[in-house]
Amino acid sequence: MSAGFSLNEDQRAILDAADQYAREQLAPLAQRMDGEEWWPDEAFRALGPAGYLGITVPANLGGVALDLFSSGLVLQAFSRWNHALGLSWVAHENLCMNNILRNGSADQVKRYVPGLSDGTSIGCLGLTEPGAGSDALGSMATTAIRDGDDYVINGRKLFITNGPVADLCLLYAKTDLDRGSQGITAFVVDMHSPSVTVAQKMIKMGFRGSQTAELVFDDCRVPAANVIGRENEGVKCVMSGLDLERAMISPIGVGMAERALDLSIAHAKERKQFGEPIASFQMIQSRLAEMATLVDTMKIYNYYALGALNDLPPGEGGRGEVHKIAATSVMYVADSLNRVLDHASQIHGGVAYIWETEINRLYRGIKLLEIGAGTTEVRKLIIAQELLKG
């Protein structure tokens, strides 16, 4: 990237191609997903053959062999047209697959990554629990006890994106109860095991159609060969993955904000009051100007964050400048999206209050970005702690 954080020709081509694909293939699915909490399984799996899964995966493993930044651009474009599917995409692509790619052994990568890249497998991340949200590591209650060549996993995971539709789960569990966050291990779990059940499929306010579940693991036997990294060192995978997740969640907000601005400009030009388009009113112009400024600064900082984390080595993250940058990116994008959608709703007036409208669908998605991948409050703590070190 240049010092001004503008996209180069190749990056612009990636963004434009993903935008066209999303506009043609994903946008038509959005209303039904929202209205019925419907999952478009065929369309999601088709992303693999279309070249939109395995963005960061080497070509010899069936991937596209691009970088994290490119992955963020794809998500930005997808989220303009179907942010619910964009959320499921990033849970599969980044939270699950990219973590396995970065932290798994050569054998594990060869076993799992090609299927996640071609769409034959859908992935999810199992971290949050009923009693462990912001303190996901310290309060983790799911256990994995060694038994011969297997581990026996017992516990529950909550608010799991892709949970009801996933084939594989990158799961975190306690393997040493006395060591707190230093006693956590990462596993790849087959979601088709009879000892894994979906306790409930959750019906949400926003991002509807992106499937969310509570999962139960009841004496679930997982081969020791499925441990990602080393026993009791899962925290390295978690913290590195969380920084990447925060940088990669941000493009969802950017894409949603861009769409809200486009819809608001079009509505302001078309809607007439007192004999003229409302775009001629200075109060409306003021809102549009603020929206455009927020959208541009959201994009600029998110591109900066993606660039800063683009070459993050496996096991790194969870501390230092990149930790702060990732937290800042998602905090700023979520806060700005809230403001953008508030302006957009006011411009649309009563239309924005109607459930079936696109602007209403965008507005209902605000809160997830202020809660997911660490709440706004947790993000502020990370930023302040890094500022105050030394």
C-alpha positions as CSV (number, residue, x, y, z in Angstrom):
1,M,0.0,0.0,0.0
2,S,1.0,3.6,-0.5
3,A,1.5,6.0,2.5
4,G,-1.9,7.3,1.8
5,F,-3.6,3.9,2.2
6,S,-5.0,3.9,-1.2
7,L,-5.5,0.6,-3.1
8,N,-3.1,-0.3,-5.8
9,E,-4.3,-1.6,-9.2
10,D,-4.4,-5.3,-8.2
11,Q,-6.2,-4.6,-4.9
12,R,-8.8,-2.5,-6.7
13,A,-9.3,-5.3,-9.2
14,I,-9.9,-7.8,-6.3
15,L,-12.4,-5.5,-4.6
16,D,-14.3,-4.7,-7.8
17,A,-14.5,-8.4,-8.9
18,A,-15.8,-9.4,-5.4
19,D,-18.3,-6.6,-5.5
20,Q,-19.6,-7.7,-8.9
21,Y,-19.9,-11.3,-7.7
22,A,-21.6,-10.3,-4.5
23,R,-24.0,-8.0,-6.3
24,E,-25.0,-10.7,-8.8
25,Q,-24.9,-13.8,-6.6
26,L,-25.2,-12.8,-3.0
27,A,-27.5,-9.8,-2.9
28,P,-30.5,-11.7,-4.2
29,L,-30.2,-14.0,-1.2
30,A,-30.2,-11.3,1.5
31,Q,-33.9,-10.7,1.9
32,R,-34.9,-14.3,2.3
33,M,-32.0,-14.9,4.7
34,D,-33.2,-12.0,6.8
35,G,-36.9,-12.8,6.6
36,E,-36.6,-16.6,7.3
37,E,-33.2,-17.0,9.0
38,W,-32.6,-19.1,6.0
39,W,-29.1,-20.6,5.2
40,P,-28.1,-20.7,1.5
41,D,-25.9,-23.8,1.7
42,E,-25.5,-24.3,-2.0
43,A,-24.5,-20.6,-2.6
44,F,-22.0,-20.6,0.3
45,R,-20.3,-23.8,-0.9
46,A,-20.2,-22.4,-4.4
47,L,-17.9,-19.7,-3.2
48,G,-15.1,-22.3,-3.3
49,P,-15.2,-23.2,-7.0
50,A,-15.7,-19.4,-7.7
51,G,-12.4,-18.7,-6.0
52,Y,-13.7,-16.9,-2.9
53,L,-12.7,-19.5,-0.3
54,G,-9.1,-20.2,0.7
55,I,-8.0,-16.6,-0.1
56,T,-4.8,-17.0,2.0
57,V,-4.3,-20.7,1.2
58,P,-1.4,-21.7,-1.1
59,A,-2.4,-22.9,-4.6
60,N,-1.1,-26.4,-4.0
61,L,-3.7,-26.8,-1.3
62,G,-6.5,-25.5,-3.5
63,G,-6.4,-21.9,-2.4
64,V,-6.0,-18.5,-4.1
65,A,-2.6,-17.8,-2.7
66,L,-3.3,-14.1,-1.8
67,D,-2.9,-12.3,1.5
68,L,-4.9,-11.2,4.6
69,F,-5.4,-7.8,3.0
70,S,-7.0,-9.3,-0.1
71,S,-9.2,-11.4,2.2
72,G,-10.4,-8.2,3.9
73,L,-11.2,-6.6,0.5
74,V,-13.4,-9.6,-0.4
75,L,-15.2,-9.3,2.9
76,Q,-15.7,-5.6,2.4
77,A,-17.3,-6.2,-1.0
78,F,-19.5,-9.1,0.2
79,S,-20.7,-7.1,3.1
80,R,-22.0,-4.3,0.9
81,W,-24.5,-6.6,-0.6
82,N,-25.1,-9.4,2.0
83,H,-23.5,-8.7,5.4
84,A,-25.0,-11.8,7.0
85,L,-23.3,-14.0,4.5
86,G,-20.2,-12.0,4.9
87,L,-20.2,-12.8,8.6
88,S,-20.5,-16.5,7.9
89,W,-17.8,-16.2,5.3
90,V,-15.3,-14.6,7.7
91,A,-16.1,-17.1,10.5
92,H,-15.3,-19.9,8.1
93,E,-12.4,-18.3,6.2
94,N,-10.5,-16.5,9.0
95,L,-11.6,-17.7,12.4
96,C,-11.5,-21.4,11.4
97,M,-9.5,-22.1,8.2
98,N,-6.8,-19.4,8.5
99,N,-6.1,-20.4,12.1
100,I,-5.7,-24.0,11.1
101,L,-3.5,-22.9,8.2
102,R,-1.3,-20.8,10.4
103,N,-1.1,-23.0,13.5
104,G,-1.6,-26.6,12.3
105,S,1.0,-29.2,11.5
106,A,1.7,-30.0,7.8
107,D,-0.4,-33.1,8.1
108,Q,-3.3,-31.2,9.7
109,V,-3.2,-28.5,7.0
110,K,-3.2,-31.1,4.3
111,R,-6.1,-32.9,5.9
112,Y,-8.4,-30.0,6.6
113,V,-7.5,-26.9,4.5
114,P,-8.3,-28.2,1.0
115,G,-11.9,-29.0,1.9
116,L,-12.4,-25.7,3.6
117,S,-11.0,-24.0,0.5
118,D,-13.2,-25.8,-2.1
119,G,-16.4,-25.5,-0.1
120,T,-16.9,-29.2,0.7
121,S,-16.3,-28.4,4.4
122,I,-17.7,-25.4,6.3
123,G,-15.9,-24.3,9.4
124,C,-16.7,-22.5,12.7
125,L,-14.8,-21.4,15.8
126,G,-15.8,-22.7,19.3
127,L,-14.6,-20.2,21.9
128,T,-17.4,-18.4,23.7
129,E,-19.4,-20.2,26.3
130,P,-22.6,-19.5,28.4
131,G,-20.5,-18.3,31.3
132,A,-17.4,-17.1,29.3
133,G,-17.7,-14.1,26.9
134,S,-15.4,-11.2,27.5
135,D,-13.4,-13.5,29.8
136,A,-13.4,-16.3,27.3
137,L,-10.2,-17.8,28.5
138,G,-10.3,-17.3,32.2
139,S,-13.9,-18.5,32.6
140,M,-13.7,-21.4,30.1
141,A,-15.5,-24.5,31.5
142,T,-15.3,-26.9,28.5
143,T,-12.7,-29.6,29.3
144,A,-10.7,-32.1,27.3
145,I,-9.3,-35.0,29.3
146,R,-6.6,-37.3,27.8
147,D,-7.7,-40.9,27.4
148,G,-5.2,-43.0,25.5
149,D,-4.9,-41.7,22.0
150,D,-7.9,-39.5,22.4
151,Y,-9.2,-36.6,24.3
152,V,-12.7,-36.7,25.8
153,I,-14.4,-33.2,25.5
154,N,-17.3,-32.1,27.6
155,G,-18.9,-28.6,27.6
156,R,-21.0,-26.1,25.8
157,K,-20.2,-23.3,23.4
158,L,-22.6,-20.4,22.8
159,F,-23.2,-17.8,20.0
160,I,-21.2,-19.9,17.5
161,T,-21.4,-18.5,14.0
162,N,-21.9,-21.3,11.5
163,G,-22.6,-23.7,14.4
164,P,-25.7,-25.3,12.9
165,V,-24.1,-25.8,9.4
166,A,-20.5,-26.4,10.1
167,D,-18.6,-29.6,9.2
168,L,-15.5,-28.7,11.3
169,C,-15.0,-26.7,14.5
170,L,-11.8,-25.2,15.7
171,L,-12.5,-25.7,19.4
172,Y,-10.8,-24.5,22.5
173,A,-11.0,-26.5,25.8
174,K,-9.3,-26.7,29.2
175,T,-6.7,-29.5,29.3
176,D,-5.2,-28.4,32.6
177,L,-7.7,-27.1,35.1
178,D,-5.1,-25.6,37.4
179,R,-3.3,-23.4,34.9
180,G,-6.1,-21.0,33.8
181,S,-5.6,-19.5,30.4
182,Q,-2.3,-21.4,30.2
183,G,-4.1,-24.7,30.3
184,I,-6.1,-24.3,27.1
185,T,-5.7,-26.4,24.0
186,A,-7.0,-26.1,20.5
187,F,-8.6,-29.0,18.6
188,V,-10.2,-29.7,15.3
189,V,-13.5,-31.4,16.0
190,D,-15.7,-33.2,13.5
191,M,-19.2,-31.6,13.8
192,H,-20.8,-34.8,12.5
193,S,-19.8,-36.8,15.5
194,P,-22.9,-38.2,17.3
195,S,-21.5,-36.7,20.6
196,V,-21.8,-33.1,19.1
197,T,-25.3,-31.6,19.1
198,V,-26.8,-28.3,18.3
199,A,-28.7,-27.5,21.5
200,Q,-30.4,-24.5,19.9
201,K,-30.3,-22.5,16.8
202,M,-30.5,-18.9,17.8
203,I,-32.8,-16.3,16.3
204,K,-31.2,-12.9,16.1
205,M,-32.1,-9.3,15.7
206,G,-29.5,-8.7,12.9
207,F,-27.2,-10.7,10.6
208,R,-30.2,-13.1,10.2
209,G,-29.5,-16.1,8.0
210,S,-25.9,-16.3,9.3
211,Q,-26.5,-19.4,11.4
212,T,-25.7,-19.1,15.1
213,A,-26.0,-21.9,17.7
214,E,-25.3,-23.2,21.1
215,L,-23.3,-26.4,20.8
216,V,-23.0,-29.3,23.3
217,F,-20.0,-31.6,23.4
218,D,-21.0,-34.7,25.5
219,D,-18.1,-37.2,25.9
220,C,-16.9,-36.2,22.5
221,R,-13.8,-38.3,21.6
222,V,-11.2,-36.4,19.5
223,P,-8.0,-38.0,18.4
224,A,-4.8,-36.5,19.9
225,A,-3.7,-36.0,16.3
226,N,-6.3,-33.3,16.1
227,V,-4.6,-31.0,18.6
228,I,-3.6,-27.8,16.9
229,G,-0.2,-26.7,18.2
230,R,0.8,-28.1,21.5
231,E,-1.2,-29.2,24.5
232,N,-1.8,-26.2,26.9
233,E,-0.6,-23.7,24.4
234,G,-3.9,-22.9,22.7
235,V,-3.7,-19.3,24.1
236,K,-1.1,-18.5,21.5
237,C,-3.5,-19.5,18.7
238,V,-6.4,-17.7,20.5
239,M,-4.6,-14.3,20.9
240,S,-3.0,-14.3,17.5
241,G,-6.3,-15.3,16.0
242,L,-8.2,-12.6,17.9
243,D,-6.1,-9.8,16.5
244,L,-6.5,-11.1,13.0
245,E,-10.3,-11.5,13.7
246,R,-10.6,-7.9,14.8
247,A,-8.8,-6.6,11.8
248,M,-10.9,-8.9,9.6
249,I,-14.3,-8.2,11.2
250,S,-13.8,-4.5,10.5
251,P,-14.4,-4.8,6.7
252,I,-18.0,-6.0,7.4
253,G,-18.7,-2.6,9.0
254,V,-16.9,-0.8,6.1
255,G,-19.0,-2.6,3.5
256,M,-22.3,-1.9,5.4
257,A,-21.4,1.8,5.8
258,E,-20.6,2.1,2.1
259,R,-24.0,0.6,1.2
260,A,-25.9,2.8,3.7
261,L,-24.3,5.9,2.2
262,D,-25.2,4.8,-1.4
263,L,-28.8,4.1,-0.4
264,S,-29.0,7.4,1.5
265,I,-27.7,9.4,-1.5
266,A,-30.2,7.7,-3.8
267,H,-33.1,8.2,-1.4
268,A,-32.2,11.9,-0.9
269,K,-32.3,12.5,-4.6
270,E,-35.5,10.6,-5.2
271,R,-37.6,11.6,-2.2
272,K,-39.4,14.9,-2.6
273,Q,-40.9,17.1,0.1
274,F,-42.2,20.7,-0.3
275,G,-41.9,20.3,-4.0
276,E,-38.2,19.5,-4.2
277,P,-35.8,16.6,-3.5
278,I,-34.8,16.4,0.1
279,A,-31.1,16.3,-1.1
280,S,-31.5,20.1,-1.6
281,F,-32.1,20.6,2.1
282,Q,-29.0,21.6,4.0
283,M,-29.8,19.4,7.0
284,I,-29.8,16.4,4.7
285,Q,-26.6,17.5,3.0
286,S,-25.0,17.9,6.5
287,R,-25.9,14.3,7.3
288,L,-24.6,13.0,4.0
289,A,-21.3,14.9,4.4
290,E,-20.8,13.4,7.9
291,M,-21.6,9.9,6.6
292,A,-19.1,10.3,3.7
293,T,-16.4,11.5,6.1
294,L,-16.9,8.5,8.4
295,V,-17.0,6.0,5.6
296,D,-13.7,7.3,4.2
297,T,-11.9,7.3,7.6
298,M,-13.3,3.8,8.4
299,K,-11.8,2.5,5.1
300,I,-8.4,4.2,5.6
301,Y,-7.9,2.9,9.2
302,N,-9.1,-0.6,8.3
303,Y,-6.7,-0.7,5.4
304,Y,-3.9,0.5,7.7
305,A,-4.8,-2.3,10.2
306,L,-5.0,-5.0,7.6
307,G,-1.6,-3.9,6.3
308,A,-0.1,-3.9,9.8
309,L,-1.3,-7.4,10.5
310,N,-0.8,-8.7,6.9
311,D,2.5,-10.5,7.7
312,L,1.8,-11.4,11.4
313,P,3.9,-14.5,12.1
314,P,2.0,-17.6,13.6
315,G,1.8,-17.4,17.4
316,E,2.4,-13.7,17.4
317,G,-0.3,-11.1,18.4
318,G,-2.1,-10.5,21.6
319,R,0.4,-7.9,22.6
320,G,2.2,-4.8,21.4
321,E,1.4,-2.4,18.7
322,V,-0.5,-4.8,16.4
323,H,-2.7,-5.7,19.4
324,K,-3.6,-2.1,19.8
325,I,-4.1,-1.4,16.1
326,A,-6.5,-4.4,15.7
327,A,-8.6,-3.3,18.7
328,T,-8.6,0.3,17.5
329,S,-9.7,-0.7,14.0
330,V,-12.8,-2.7,15.1
331,M,-13.7,-0.2,17.8
332,Y,-13.6,2.8,15.4
333,V,-15.4,0.9,12.6
334,A,-18.2,-0.3,14.9
335,D,-18.7,3.1,16.5
336,S,-18.6,4.9,13.2
337,L,-21.0,2.4,11.6
338,N,-23.5,3.2,14.4
339,R,-23.3,6.9,13.5
340,V,-23.5,6.3,9.8
341,L,-26.6,4.1,10.2
342,D,-28.2,6.7,12.5
343,H,-27.8,9.4,9.8
344,A,-29.0,7.0,7.2
345,S,-32.1,6.1,9.2
346,Q,-32.9,9.8,9.7
347,I,-32.5,10.5,6.0
348,H,-34.9,7.6,5.1
349,G,-37.4,8.6,7.7
350,G,-40.3,6.2,8.3
351,V,-38.9,3.9,5.6
352,A,-36.0,3.0,7.9
353,Y,-38.5,1.9,10.6
354,I,-40.0,-0.8,8.4
355,W,-38.5,-4.3,9.0
356,E,-38.4,-5.4,5.4
357,T,-36.4,-2.5,4.0
358,E,-32.7,-2.8,3.3
359,I,-31.8,0.2,5.5
360,N,-33.6,-1.4,8.4
361,R,-31.7,-4.6,7.8
362,L,-28.4,-2.7,7.9
363,Y,-29.4,-0.8,11.1
364,R,-30.2,-4.1,12.9
365,G,-26.7,-5.3,12.3
366,I,-25.0,-2.5,14.3
367,K,-24.9,-4.1,17.7
368,L,-23.1,-7.3,16.7
369,L,-20.0,-5.3,15.6
370,E,-20.0,-3.6,19.0
371,I,-20.1,-6.9,20.8
372,G,-18.4,-9.6,18.7
373,A,-14.7,-10.3,18.7
374,G,-14.4,-8.5,22.1
375,T,-16.8,-5.8,23.2
376,T,-16.2,-2.1,22.7
377,E,-15.2,-2.0,26.4
378,V,-12.6,-4.7,26.0
379,R,-11.2,-2.9,22.9
380,K,-10.8,0.2,25.0
381,L,-9.0,-1.7,27.7
382,I,-6.6,-3.2,25.2
383,I,-5.8,0.2,23.7
384,A,-5.4,1.9,27.1
385,Q,-3.2,-0.9,28.4
386,E,-0.8,-0.7,25.5
387,L,-0.7,3.1,25.7
388,L,0.2,2.9,29.4
389,K,2.9,0.3,29.2
390,G,6.4,1.5,30.1
